[in-house]
Amino acid sequence: MNTAIARFPIVAVIGPQSAVFSGLRRWLSGTLPRGIAGSFRTIQEALDSSLFAAQPPDLAVVLREYSDQYAPSDVSRLIGRMIFSRVLCCSSAWCISDGRTHDVWPAACRTELGSAEARIMHELQEFLRQNPPLSPIAAAEEVFALHAGAVESATTAARTGQSRAVRAFVMSADVPLRTTLQAVLNAAGVQAESGSSEVLAALLMQTAAATPPELLFVDLDGQEHLPAGLTERAAEKIIRIAAITGFAGTQRPAWADELLDKNEFSLQATSLLRRWSA
């Protein structure tokens, strides 16, 4: 029998004050039972503080507004100091397509601002359950599973305001990938299907009564062209399209409404569903 007594998590925030992250800071202050334990402008300042001196906080949230904001040596020191705790780097939109810093911040420690609340909430829940944090050197499959678990924290919010189930389709030539992404969407309360571009083309030929998909997730990696008529539907807002890729630095295609990272699909897609169904 586990007799350990649960305690409130100690959370520190690293990064200068900025309007970009003001909303996230307010949310953290209102969500944490004891508020933010410490706020520091730089990683160096945090590591030199009394808060990090004896025992590091349970979670360090690093706010990254622009590329190369933090030196690789400082990032390594922080992760090393927090090896038995949790580190989460929240990047602004300026950093999403930048691949230069992806080797600096491990995939297990990264999230974007739009999905930060769901990811932080999941990390706090895992702490309260006394589950160990994911290792910074975790494999991509482990990171994906972590994000999929975080979807549970946002599923209710994703369904709020939906008077009917939303239909979606995942188009990819990669069968394991599209099956996994379909399962993630189904867990978020979406009626999702998946298949190749030929299967999607057949669905788009159906009558209005057959309710073709309203949301489309297109795997850009290896995708050469879209089914006939899809671009026109997107332009008329009959269908909304999110492109997904596993390559950093990829630009959003002109026909896509959003560009998502495969490594963070669970959180980004859930956040997207909340906005698109609002």
ZAPAVO-587678 format. One line per field, with one value per residue: residue in one letter; x, y, z of N, C-alpha, C in turn. Coordinates in nm, 2 decimals, decimal comma. Layout:
ZAPAVO-587678
res a; ...
nX X; ...
nY Y; ...
nZ Z; ...
caX X; ...
caY Y; ...
caZ Z; ...
cX X; ...
cY Y; ...
cZ Z; ...
//
This chain:
ZAPAVO-587678
res m; n; t; a; i; a; r; f; p; i; v; a; v; i; g; p; q; s; a; v; f; s; g; l; r; r; w; l; s; g; t; l; p; r; g; i; a; g; s; f; r; t; i; q; e; a; l; d; s; s; l; f; a; a; q; p; p; d; l; a; v; v; l; r; e; y; s; d; q; y; a; p; s; d; v; s; r; l; i; g; r; m; i; f; s; r; v; l; c; c; s; s; a; w; c; i; s; d; g; r; t; h; d; v; w; p; a; a; c; r; t; e; l; g; s; a; e; a; r; i; m; h; e; l; q; e; f; l; r; q; n; p; p; l; s; p; i; a; a; a; e; e; v; f; a; l; h; a; g; a; v; e; s; a; t; t; a; a; r; t; g; q; s; r; a; v; r; a; f; v; m; s; a; d; v; p; l; r; t; t; l; q; a; v; l; n; a; a; g; v; q; a; e; s; g; s; s; e; v; l; a; a; l; l; m; q; t; a; a; a; t; p; p; e; l; l; f; v; d; l; d; g; q; e; h; l; p; a; g; l; t; e; r; a; a; e; k; i; i; r; i; a; a; i; t; g; f; a; g; t; q; r; p; a; w; a; d; e; l; l; d; k; n; e; f; s; l; q; a; t; s; l; l; r; r; w; s; a
nX 0,09; 0,06; 0,17; 0,24; 0,21; 0,03; 0,15; 0,14; 0,24; 0,55; 0,62; 0,81; 0,88; 1,05; 1,18; 1,17; 0,93; 0,66; 0,42; 0,33; 0,33; 0,17; -0,10; -0,07; 0,09; -0,10; -0,29; -0,15; -0,10; -0,36; -0,43; -0,25; -0,24; -0,08; 0,01; 0,27; 0,59; 0,84; 0,98; 1,18; 1,41; 1,61; 1,77; 2,01; 1,98; 1,78; 1,90; 2,09; 1,94; 1,79; 1,57; 1,63; 1,85; 1,88; 1,68; 1,54; 1,25; 0,93; 0,83; 0,95; 0,88; 0,96; 0,97; 0,98; 1,03; 1,16; 1,39; 1,69; 1,70; 1,78; 2,10; 2,26; 2,42; 2,32; 2,06; 2,12; 2,24; 2,01; 1,83; 1,99; 1,99; 1,73; 1,67; 1,53; 1,29; 1,04; 1,07; 0,95; 0,95; 0,79; 0,70; 0,67; 0,47; 0,66; 0,87; 0,78; 0,82; 1,09; 1,38; 1,63; 1,67; 1,56; 1,73; 1,84; 1,64; 1,50; 1,26; 1,08; 1,06; 0,93; 0,67; 0,41; 0,28; 0,00; -0,09; 0,00; -0,13; -0,29; -0,09; 0,07; -0,11; -0,15; 0,10; 0,11; -0,10; 0,01; 0,23; 0,09; -0,02; 0,20; 0,37; 0,66; 0,86; 0,88; 1,17; 1,43; 1,56; 1,38; 1,22; 1,07; 0,82; 0,75; 0,72; 0,50; 0,31; 0,28; 0,18; -0,06; -0,19; -0,22; -0,43; -0,66; -0,70; -0,80; -1,02; -1,29; -1,33; -1,28; -1,51; -1,71; -1,98; -2,04; -2,30; -2,34; -2,17; -1,85; -1,71; -1,42; -1,12; -0,83; -0,57; -0,32; -0,04; 0,09; 0,02; 0,03; 0,07; -0,16; -0,37; -0,31; -0,33; -0,60; -0,72; -0,65; -0,80; -1,06; -1,06; -1,09; -1,35; -1,43; -1,57; -1,38; -1,22; -0,99; -0,74; -0,61; -0,53; -0,70; -0,92; -1,02; -1,10; -1,31; -1,49; -1,54; -1,70; -1,94; -2,29; -2,45; -2,62; -2,48; -2,30; -2,01; -1,66; -1,58; -1,35; -1,01; -0,71; -0,40; -0,12; 0,18; 0,43; 0,56; 0,34; 0,20; 0,00; -0,33; -0,66; -0,89; -1,08; -1,07; -0,92; -1,09; -1,31; -1,19; -1,13; -1,39; -1,46; -1,59; -1,47; -1,23; -0,87; -0,59; -0,26; 0,00; 0,32; 0,64; 0,88; 1,09; 1,07; 0,92; 0,70; 0,37; 0,13; -0,04; -0,30; -0,38; -0,53; -0,40; -0,09; 0,05; 0,25; 0,38; 0,48; 0,36; 0,10; -0,14; -0,19; -0,19; -0,39; -0,61; -0,63; -0,68; -0,93; -1,09; -1,08; -1,19; -1,44; -1,56
nY -0,12; 0,22; 0,48; 0,73; 1,08; 1,30; 1,61; 1,96; 2,07; 2,22; 2,49; 2,65; 2,94; 3,03; 3,30; 3,62; 3,88; 3,91; 4,01; 3,81; 3,58; 3,64; 3,56; 3,29; 3,30; 3,42; 3,22; 3,00; 3,11; 3,12; 2,85; 2,69; 2,57; 2,70; 2,91; 3,05; 2,94; 3,05; 3,31; 3,37; 3,55; 3,44; 3,12; 3,09; 3,26; 3,13; 2,88; 2,97; 3,05; 3,03; 2,86; 2,66; 2,56; 2,36; 2,15; 2,09; 2,25; 2,09; 2,12; 2,30; 2,56; 2,68; 2,98; 3,04; 3,28; 3,36; 3,23; 3,07; 3,19; 3,09; 2,97; 2,68; 2,55; 2,64; 2,53; 2,26; 2,24; 2,31; 2,10; 1,88; 1,95; 1,92; 1,65; 1,46; 1,58; 1,78; 1,94; 2,19; 2,34; 2,61; 2,72; 3,01; 3,13; 3,22; 3,04; 2,79; 2,68; 2,67; 2,49; 2,48; 2,49; 2,25; 2,04; 2,14; 2,16; 1,88; 1,65; 1,55; 1,76; 1,97; 2,19; 2,38; 2,72; 2,73; 2,48; 2,46; 2,48; 2,24; 2,05; 2,12; 2,09; 1,81; 1,72; 1,81; 1,65; 1,40; 1,42; 1,45; 1,19; 1,06; 0,96; 0,90; 1,15; 1,19; 1,07; 1,29; 1,19; 1,03; 0,81; 0,89; 0,76; 0,73; 0,99; 1,07; 0,91; 1,02; 1,27; 1,19; 1,09; 1,33; 1,44; 1,36; 1,54; 1,75; 1,67; 1,70; 1,98; 2,01; 1,90; 2,06; 2,27; 2,15; 2,05; 1,83; 1,54; 1,60; 1,54; 1,39; 1,34; 1,16; 1,18; 0,99; 0,81; 0,65; 0,39; 0,29; 0,54; 0,70; 0,55; 0,56; 0,84; 0,87; 0,73; 0,90; 1,13; 1,02; 0,97; 1,22; 1,28; 1,30; 1,20; 1,01; 0,91; 0,73; 0,71; 0,66; 0,91; 0,84; 0,71; 0,93; 1,09; 0,95; 0,97; 1,24; 1,25; 1,18; 1,23; 1,53; 1,45; 1,23; 1,33; 1,43; 1,45; 1,72; 1,82; 1,80; 1,62; 1,63; 1,44; 1,57; 1,46; 1,30; 1,34; 1,42; 1,54; 1,68; 1,55; 1,59; 1,88; 1,94; 2,16; 2,37; 2,33; 2,39; 2,66; 2,76; 2,72; 2,49; 2,27; 2,23; 2,24; 2,08; 2,06; 1,82; 1,74; 1,59; 1,72; 1,97; 2,32; 2,32; 2,48; 2,62; 2,50; 2,68; 2,60; 2,50; 2,55; 2,53; 2,43; 2,14; 1,97; 1,64; 1,52; 1,64; 1,60; 1,52; 1,71; 1,95; 1,91; 1,87; 2,13; 2,27; 2,17; 2,27; 2,54; 2,55; 2,45; 2,62
nZ 0,00; -0,09; 0,10; 0,06; 0,09; -0,11; -0,25; -0,31; -0,64; -0,71; -0,90; -1,14; -1,35; -1,64; -1,82; -1,98; -1,90; -2,12; -2,36; -2,53; -2,38; -2,17; -2,12; -2,07; -1,84; -1,66; -1,66; -1,54; -1,28; -1,19; -1,19; -1,05; -0,72; -0,52; -0,67; -0,88; -0,80; -0,84; -1,05; -1,33; -1,52; -1,69; -1,77; -1,64; -1,42; -1,29; -1,22; -1,04; -0,83; -0,50; -0,50; -0,68; -0,55; -0,34; -0,39; -0,70; -0,86; -0,91; -1,17; -1,44; -1,64; -1,94; -2,12; -2,45; -2,68; -2,92; -3,17; -3,07; -2,82; -2,58; -2,47; -2,58; -2,39; -2,15; -2,16; -2,16; -1,90; -1,74; -1,80; -1,71; -1,44; -1,37; -1,40; -1,27; -1,25; -1,41; -1,72; -1,94; -2,25; -2,38; -2,69; -2,89; -3,17; -3,35; -3,34; -3,42; -3,68; -3,70; -3,73; -3,62; -3,34; -3,25; -3,18; -2,96; -2,76; -2,63; -2,78; -2,60; -2,42; -2,53; -2,64; -2,80; -2,78; -2,82; -2,74; -2,49; -2,23; -2,21; -2,22; -1,99; -1,79; -1,81; -1,73; -1,47; -1,36; -1,39; -1,21; -0,97; -0,96; -0,90; -1,10; -1,29; -1,47; -1,83; -1,99; -2,11; -2,33; -2,45; -2,69; -3,01; -3,03; -2,77; -2,69; -2,85; -2,75; -2,50; -2,56; -2,66; -2,43; -2,30; -2,43; -2,31; -2,11; -2,24; -2,39; -2,31; -2,33; -2,60; -2,70; -2,62; -2,70; -2,93; -3,12; -3,27; -3,39; -3,53; -3,85; -3,97; -4,17; -4,22; -4,44; -4,57; -4,70; -4,53; -4,36; -4,08; -3,95; -4,02; -3,91; -3,64; -3,60; -3,66; -3,45; -3,24; -3,30; -3,28; -3,01; -2,92; -2,96; -3,22; -3,53; -3,70; -4,00; -4,21; -4,48; -4,81; -5,07; -5,28; -5,16; -5,02; -5,23; -5,33; -5,12; -5,13; -5,35; -5,28; -5,21; -5,06; -4,86; -4,76; -4,59; -4,63; -4,51; -4,29; -4,18; -4,27; -4,25; -4,37; -4,47; -4,53; -4,59; -4,84; -4,99; -5,30; -5,46; -5,43; -5,41; -5,69; -5,70; -5,43; -5,35; -5,44; -5,27; -5,03; -5,06; -5,07; -4,81; -4,75; -4,66; -4,41; -4,38; -4,24; -4,26; -4,20; -4,08; -4,03; -4,05; -3,95; -4,02; -4,24; -4,46; -4,44; -4,67; -4,93; -4,96; -4,72; -4,39; -4,15; -4,01; -3,87; -3,63; -3,65; -3,43; -3,22; -3,26; -3,12; -2,91; -3,06; -3,25; -3,09; -2,97; -3,20; -3,28; -3,08; -3,14; -3,40; -3,37; -3,21
caX 0,00; 0,13; 0,12; 0,30; 0,11; 0,04; 0,18; 0,12; 0,36; 0,63; 0,64; 0,89; 0,86; 1,17; 1,16; 1,13; 0,79; 0,63; 0,28; 0,31; 0,30; 0,10; -0,22; -0,03; 0,13; -0,22; -0,35; -0,07; -0,12; -0,49; -0,45; -0,17; -0,29; 0,00; 0,07; 0,41; 0,69; 0,95; 0,98; 1,32; 1,43; 1,70; 1,80; 2,12; 1,92; 1,70; 1,99; 2,16; 1,84; 1,77; 1,47; 1,70; 1,98; 1,87; 1,60; 1,48; 1,11; 0,87; 0,81; 1,01; 0,82; 1,05; 0,90; 1,07; 0,96; 1,23; 1,49; 1,82; 1,68; 1,86; 2,22; 2,26; 2,49; 2,22; 1,96; 2,18; 2,25; 1,88; 1,78; 2,06; 1,95; 1,59; 1,66; 1,42; 1,17; 0,99; 1,10; 0,87; 0,98; 0,67; 0,75; 0,58; 0,45; 0,79; 0,96; 0,72; 0,88; 1,23; 1,43; 1,76; 1,67; 1,50; 1,83; 1,87; 1,53; 1,45; 1,12; 1,00; 1,05; 0,88; 0,53; 0,39; 0,20; -0,14; -0,13; 0,07; -0,22; -0,32; 0,03; 0,11; -0,21; -0,12; 0,22; 0,07; -0,17; 0,11; 0,30; 0,00; -0,03; 0,33; 0,43; 0,79; 0,85; 0,94; 1,31; 1,46; 1,61; 1,27; 1,20; 0,96; 0,70; 0,71; 0,67; 0,37; 0,21; 0,27; 0,08; -0,20; -0,24; -0,26; -0,56; -0,77; -0,73; -0,87; -1,13; -1,42; -1,33; -1,29; -1,65; -1,80; -2,03; -2,07; -2,44; -2,34; -2,03; -1,77; -1,65; -1,28; -1,05; -0,68; -0,52; -0,18; 0,00; 0,15; -0,10; 0,03; 0,05; -0,30; -0,45; -0,28; -0,39; -0,75; -0,75; -0,64; -0,92; -1,18; -1,06; -1,13; -1,49; -1,45; -1,60; -1,27; -1,18; -0,85; -0,72; -0,53; -0,60; -0,81; -1,03; -1,08; -1,16; -1,44; -1,58; -1,58; -1,79; -2,07; -2,39; -2,45; -2,69; -2,39; -2,22; -1,86; -1,58; -1,57; -1,21; -0,92; -0,57; -0,32; 0,02; 0,26; 0,55; 0,53; 0,22; 0,24; -0,11; -0,46; -0,77; -0,96; -1,20; -1,05; -0,88; -1,20; -1,39; -1,12; -1,15; -1,53; -1,48; -1,68; -1,39; -1,11; -0,76; -0,47; -0,14; 0,08; 0,45; 0,74; 1,00; 1,10; 1,10; 0,82; 0,61; 0,23; 0,08; -0,14; -0,44; -0,40; -0,56; -0,31; 0,03; 0,07; 0,37; 0,34; 0,53; 0,27; -0,04; -0,25; -0,22; -0,22; -0,52; -0,72; -0,64; -0,74; -1,07; -1,15; -1,10; -1,27; -1,58; -1,62
caY 0,00; 0,34; 0,57; 0,86; 1,19; 1,39; 1,75; 2,05; 2,08; 2,35; 2,52; 2,78; 2,99; 3,09; 3,38; 3,76; 3,92; 3,94; 4,01; 3,69; 3,47; 3,70; 3,48; 3,16; 3,33; 3,43; 3,09; 2,93; 3,17; 3,09; 2,71; 2,63; 2,59; 2,80; 3,00; 3,02; 2,94; 3,14; 3,35; 3,41; 3,60; 3,36; 3,00; 3,11; 3,32; 3,03; 2,79; 3,04; 3,09; 2,94; 2,76; 2,54; 2,52; 2,23; 2,05; 2,17; 2,25; 1,98; 2,16; 2,43; 2,60; 2,78; 3,05; 3,08; 3,37; 3,36; 3,12; 3,09; 3,27; 3,03; 2,91; 2,53; 2,51; 2,67; 2,43; 2,13; 2,25; 2,30; 1,96; 1,80; 1,98; 1,88; 1,52; 1,38; 1,66; 1,80; 2,06; 2,20; 2,46; 2,65; 2,81; 3,10; 3,10; 3,25; 2,93; 2,66; 2,63; 2,68; 2,36; 2,49; 2,47; 2,13; 1,96; 2,19; 2,12; 1,74; 1,64; 1,53; 1,88; 2,08; 2,21; 2,51; 2,80; 2,70; 2,35; 2,45; 2,46; 2,10; 1,97; 2,15; 2,02; 1,67; 1,70; 1,82; 1,53; 1,29; 1,45; 1,41; 1,05; 1,01; 0,89; 0,97; 1,23; 1,12; 1,10; 1,38; 1,11; 0,94; 0,79; 0,96; 0,69; 0,76; 1,13; 1,07; 0,85; 1,12; 1,37; 1,12; 1,09; 1,47; 1,47; 1,33; 1,66; 1,85; 1,62; 1,76; 2,11; 2,00; 1,86; 2,17; 2,35; 2,07; 1,99; 1,71; 1,50; 1,65; 1,43; 1,43; 1,24; 1,16; 1,13; 0,96; 0,69; 0,58; 0,32; 0,30; 0,68; 0,75; 0,47; 0,62; 0,98; 0,85; 0,69; 1,02; 1,21; 0,95; 0,99; 1,36; 1,29; 1,32; 1,08; 1,02; 0,80; 0,75; 0,63; 0,73; 1,01; 0,78; 0,69; 1,06; 1,13; 0,88; 1,03; 1,37; 1,24; 1,14; 1,34; 1,61; 1,37; 1,14; 1,41; 1,41; 1,51; 1,87; 1,85; 1,71; 1,62; 1,58; 1,41; 1,63; 1,39; 1,20; 1,38; 1,48; 1,62; 1,67; 1,50; 1,69; 1,95; 1,97; 2,30; 2,45; 2,31; 2,46; 2,80; 2,80; 2,69; 2,37; 2,18; 2,29; 2,15; 2,10; 1,98; 1,77; 1,71; 1,56; 1,79; 2,11; 2,42; 2,30; 2,59; 2,58; 2,52; 2,78; 2,54; 2,46; 2,65; 2,51; 2,33; 2,07; 1,89; 1,51; 1,48; 1,71; 1,60; 1,50; 1,83; 2,05; 1,88; 1,90; 2,27; 2,31; 2,13; 2,36; 2,67; 2,53; 2,41; 2,73
caZ 0,00; -0,10; 0,20; 0,03; 0,09; -0,23; -0,22; -0,42; -0,72; -0,71; -1,05; -1,17; -1,49; -1,68; -1,94; -1,95; -1,92; -2,26; -2,39; -2,60; -2,28; -2,05; -2,09; -2,01; -1,70; -1,58; -1,64; -1,44; -1,15; -1,14; -1,19; -0,95; -0,59; -0,45; -0,76; -0,94; -0,69; -0,88; -1,19; -1,36; -1,66; -1,77; -1,71; -1,54; -1,30; -1,22; -1,16; -0,93; -0,72; -0,38; -0,53; -0,74; -0,48; -0,27; -0,46; -0,81; -0,86; -0,98; -1,31; -1,49; -1,77; -2,01; -2,23; -2,56; -2,77; -3,04; -3,18; -3,00; -2,70; -2,47; -2,51; -2,57; -2,27; -2,04; -2,18; -2,11; -1,75; -1,68; -1,81; -1,62; -1,30; -1,36; -1,46; -1,20; -1,24; -1,54; -1,80; -2,06; -2,32; -2,46; -2,79; -2,96; -3,32; -3,42; -3,33; -3,46; -3,81; -3,69; -3,69; -3,56; -3,20; -3,21; -3,12; -2,83; -2,67; -2,67; -2,82; -2,48; -2,34; -2,62; -2,68; -2,85; -2,69; -2,84; -2,67; -2,36; -2,12; -2,20; -2,18; -1,85; -1,70; -1,81; -1,65; -1,32; -1,32; -1,38; -1,09; -0,86; -0,96; -0,87; -1,21; -1,32; -1,59; -1,94; -2,00; -2,22; -2,44; -2,49; -2,84; -3,07; -3,00; -2,63; -2,69; -2,92; -2,65; -2,39; -2,61; -2,67; -2,30; -2,26; -2,50; -2,21; -2,03; -2,33; -2,47; -2,27; -2,38; -2,74; -2,74; -2,57; -2,80; -3,05; -3,11; -3,34; -3,41; -3,64; -3,93; -4,02; -4,25; -4,22; -4,57; -4,57; -4,75; -4,42; -4,29; -3,93; -3,91; -4,03; -3,82; -3,51; -3,59; -3,66; -3,31; -3,15; -3,32; -3,22; -2,86; -2,89; -2,99; -3,36; -3,62; -3,79; -4,09; -4,27; -4,60; -4,91; -5,15; -5,36; -5,07; -4,99; -5,36; -5,34; -5,02; -5,18; -5,46; -5,22; -5,20; -4,94; -4,76; -4,70; -4,50; -4,64; -4,40; -4,28; -4,15; -4,34; -4,21; -4,49; -4,44; -4,64; -4,62; -4,95; -5,06; -5,43; -5,50; -5,36; -5,50; -5,77; -5,64; -5,29; -5,34; -5,45; -5,15; -4,92; -5,09; -5,04; -4,67; -4,73; -4,58; -4,35; -4,40; -4,16; -4,31; -4,09; -4,12; -3,93; -4,08; -3,90; -4,12; -4,35; -4,47; -4,46; -4,81; -4,95; -4,95; -4,58; -4,29; -4,04; -4,02; -3,75; -3,62; -3,62; -3,29; -3,12; -3,32; -3,02; -2,85; -3,15; -3,31; -2,99; -2,96; -3,33; -3,27; -2,99; -3,21; -3,52; -3,33; -3,12
cX 0,09; 0,08; 0,18; 0,18; 0,13; 0,06; 0,15; 0,25; 0,42; 0,67; 0,71; 0,87; 0,99; 1,14; 1,12; 0,98; 0,77; 0,48; 0,24; 0,26; 0,22; -0,03; -0,18; 0,02; 0,00; -0,29; -0,28; -0,10; -0,26; -0,51; -0,37; -0,22; -0,22; 0,06; 0,21; 0,51; 0,80; 0,94; 1,12; 1,33; 1,51; 1,72; 1,91; 2,07; 1,85; 1,79; 2,07; 2,07; 1,84; 1,67; 1,53; 1,82; 1,97; 1,80; 1,53; 1,32; 1,06; 0,85; 0,87; 0,95; 0,90; 0,98; 1,00; 1,00; 1,03; 1,34; 1,62; 1,81; 1,77; 1,98; 2,21; 2,32; 2,40; 2,11; 2,00; 2,19; 2,11; 1,82; 1,85; 2,02; 1,81; 1,57; 1,56; 1,30; 1,12; 1,03; 1,02; 0,90; 0,86; 0,72; 0,64; 0,56; 0,58; 0,88; 0,91; 0,79; 1,03; 1,29; 1,57; 1,77; 1,61; 1,60; 1,87; 1,76; 1,48; 1,30; 1,03; 0,98; 0,98; 0,73; 0,52; 0,29; 0,05; -0,18; -0,06; -0,01; -0,25; -0,20; 0,08; 0,01; -0,19; 0,00; 0,19; -0,01; -0,08; 0,19; 0,21; -0,03; 0,10; 0,40; 0,56; 0,78; 0,92; 1,08; 1,34; 1,51; 1,51; 1,26; 1,08; 0,82; 0,65; 0,66; 0,53; 0,27; 0,18; 0,16; -0,06; -0,26; -0,29; -0,39; -0,68; -0,80; -0,81; -0,99; -1,26; -1,43; -1,34; -1,44; -1,75; -1,85; -2,07; -2,21; -2,44; -2,19; -1,97; -1,71; -1,52; -1,22; -0,90; -0,63; -0,37; -0,16; 0,06; 0,04; -0,09; 0,01; -0,10; -0,39; -0,43; -0,35; -0,55; -0,79; -0,75; -0,76; -1,05; -1,18; -1,10; -1,28; -1,53; -1,48; -1,49; -1,26; -1,05; -0,84; -0,63; -0,60; -0,71; -0,93; -1,10; -1,15; -1,30; -1,54; -1,63; -1,69; -1,93; -2,17; -2,39; -2,52; -2,59; -2,29; -2,07; -1,79; -1,58; -1,43; -1,12; -0,78; -0,49; -0,18; 0,10; 0,38; 0,52; 0,41; 0,25; 0,13; -0,23; -0,56; -0,84; -1,08; -1,17; -1,01; -0,99; -1,29; -1,33; -1,14; -1,29; -1,56; -1,58; -1,61; -1,27; -0,99; -0,65; -0,37; -0,06; 0,21; 0,54; 0,87; 1,00; 1,13; 1,01; 0,73; 0,46; 0,19; -0,03; -0,28; -0,48; -0,44; -0,46; -0,20; 0,06; 0,19; 0,33; 0,37; 0,44; 0,13; -0,15; -0,29; -0,26; -0,36; -0,63; -0,74; -0,71; -0,89; -1,15; -1,18; -1,20; -1,42; -1,64; -1,73
cY 0,12; 0,44; 0,71; 0,97; 1,28; 1,53; 1,83; 2,06; 2,22; 2,38; 2,65; 2,81; 3,06; 3,17; 3,52; 3,78; 3,96; 3,93; 3,88; 3,58; 3,52; 3,61; 3,35; 3,19; 3,34; 3,30; 3,00; 2,98; 3,13; 2,94; 2,64; 2,66; 2,70; 2,90; 2,96; 3,04; 3,04; 3,18; 3,42; 3,45; 3,51; 3,22; 3,01; 3,17; 3,22; 2,93; 2,84; 3,07; 2,99; 2,83; 2,64; 2,49; 2,38; 2,12; 2,13; 2,16; 2,12; 2,00; 2,29; 2,46; 2,71; 2,85; 3,10; 3,16; 3,37; 3,26; 3,17; 3,18; 3,22; 2,95; 2,76; 2,48; 2,53; 2,56; 2,30; 2,13; 2,24; 2,16; 1,87; 1,82; 1,93; 1,73; 1,43; 1,46; 1,68; 1,94; 2,07; 2,34; 2,49; 2,75; 2,89; 3,06; 3,13; 3,13; 2,80; 2,60; 2,63; 2,55; 2,37; 2,46; 2,33; 2,03; 2,01; 2,15; 1,98; 1,74; 1,62; 1,65; 1,99; 2,08; 2,35; 2,59; 2,76; 2,57; 2,35; 2,42; 2,31; 2,02; 2,00; 2,08; 1,87; 1,64; 1,71; 1,70; 1,41; 1,30; 1,41; 1,26; 0,98; 0,93; 0,97; 1,04; 1,15; 1,17; 1,20; 1,31; 1,01; 0,93; 0,87; 0,89; 0,72; 0,90; 1,14; 1,01; 0,94; 1,22; 1,32; 1,12; 1,23; 1,51; 1,45; 1,46; 1,76; 1,80; 1,68; 1,90; 2,11; 1,97; 1,97; 2,25; 2,28; 2,01; 1,86; 1,67; 1,56; 1,53; 1,48; 1,31; 1,26; 1,10; 1,11; 0,83; 0,59; 0,51; 0,33; 0,44; 0,72; 0,67; 0,53; 0,76; 0,97; 0,82; 0,81; 1,11; 1,15; 0,97; 1,13; 1,39; 1,32; 1,19; 1,08; 0,89; 0,83; 0,67; 0,71; 0,84; 0,96; 0,75; 0,83; 1,11; 1,07; 0,94; 1,17; 1,37; 1,20; 1,26; 1,41; 1,53; 1,27; 1,20; 1,38; 1,48; 1,66; 1,91; 1,75; 1,73; 1,55; 1,56; 1,47; 1,55; 1,28; 1,24; 1,46; 1,58; 1,59; 1,62; 1,62; 1,75; 1,99; 2,11; 2,40; 2,45; 2,39; 2,61; 2,85; 2,77; 2,58; 2,27; 2,26; 2,19; 2,19; 2,01; 1,94; 1,72; 1,67; 1,63; 1,93; 2,20; 2,42; 2,42; 2,54; 2,60; 2,62; 2,73; 2,50; 2,57; 2,64; 2,42; 2,27; 1,99; 1,75; 1,47; 1,54; 1,70; 1,60; 1,63; 1,94; 2,03; 1,90; 2,05; 2,32; 2,28; 2,23; 2,50; 2,65; 2,50; 2,52; 2,81
cZ 0,00; 0,00; 0,18; 0,03; -0,03; -0,18; -0,34; -0,51; -0,71; -0,85; -1,06; -1,32; -1,52; -1,81; -1,90; -1,97; -2,06; -2,28; -2,46; -2,50; -2,16; -2,02; -2,03; -1,86; -1,61; -1,55; -1,54; -1,30; -1,10; -1,12; -1,08; -0,81; -0,51; -0,55; -0,81; -0,82; -0,72; -1,02; -1,22; -1,50; -1,75; -1,70; -1,61; -1,41; -1,22; -1,15; -1,04; -0,81; -0,61; -0,41; -0,59; -0,66; -0,42; -0,35; -0,57; -0,80; -0,93; -1,13; -1,34; -1,63; -1,83; -2,12; -2,33; -2,67; -2,91; -3,05; -3,12; -2,88; -2,58; -2,53; -2,49; -2,44; -2,15; -2,04; -2,12; -1,96; -1,68; -1,69; -1,72; -1,47; -1,27; -1,40; -1,40; -1,18; -1,39; -1,60; -1,92; -2,12; -2,41; -2,56; -2,85; -3,10; -3,40; -3,43; -3,39; -3,58; -3,81; -3,64; -3,62; -3,42; -3,16; -3,15; -2,99; -2,72; -2,71; -2,70; -2,70; -2,39; -2,42; -2,63; -2,73; -2,76; -2,70; -2,76; -2,53; -2,24; -2,10; -2,16; -2,04; -1,76; -1,69; -1,72; -1,50; -1,27; -1,30; -1,25; -0,97; -0,85; -0,92; -0,98; -1,25; -1,45; -1,71; -1,96; -2,12; -2,34; -2,49; -2,64; -2,88; -3,04; -2,86; -2,62; -2,75; -2,82; -2,54; -2,44; -2,62; -2,54; -2,26; -2,33; -2,40; -2,13; -2,11; -2,40; -2,44; -2,33; -2,53; -2,79; -2,70; -2,69; -2,93; -3,03; -3,19; -3,36; -3,54; -3,71; -3,98; -4,10; -4,25; -4,35; -4,56; -4,63; -4,65; -4,34; -4,14; -3,88; -3,91; -3,94; -3,68; -3,49; -3,59; -3,51; -3,22; -3,17; -3,27; -3,07; -2,82; -2,93; -3,13; -3,44; -3,73; -3,88; -4,15; -4,39; -4,69; -4,98; -5,23; -5,28; -5,04; -5,11; -5,37; -5,24; -5,07; -5,29; -5,41; -5,22; -5,07; -4,83; -4,69; -4,61; -4,52; -4,53; -4,41; -4,25; -4,22; -4,29; -4,31; -4,45; -4,56; -4,68; -4,72; -5,03; -5,19; -5,48; -5,42; -5,46; -5,57; -5,69; -5,49; -5,27; -5,35; -5,33; -5,04; -4,94; -5,05; -4,89; -4,65; -4,65; -4,53; -4,35; -4,31; -4,22; -4,20; -4,15; -4,01; -3,95; -4,04; -4,02; -4,24; -4,35; -4,50; -4,61; -4,82; -4,93; -4,81; -4,49; -4,18; -4,08; -3,89; -3,75; -3,58; -3,47; -3,18; -3,17; -3,22; -2,96; -2,95; -3,22; -3,22; -2,98; -3,09; -3,33; -3,19; -3,06; -3,33; -3,48; -3,24; -3,19
//
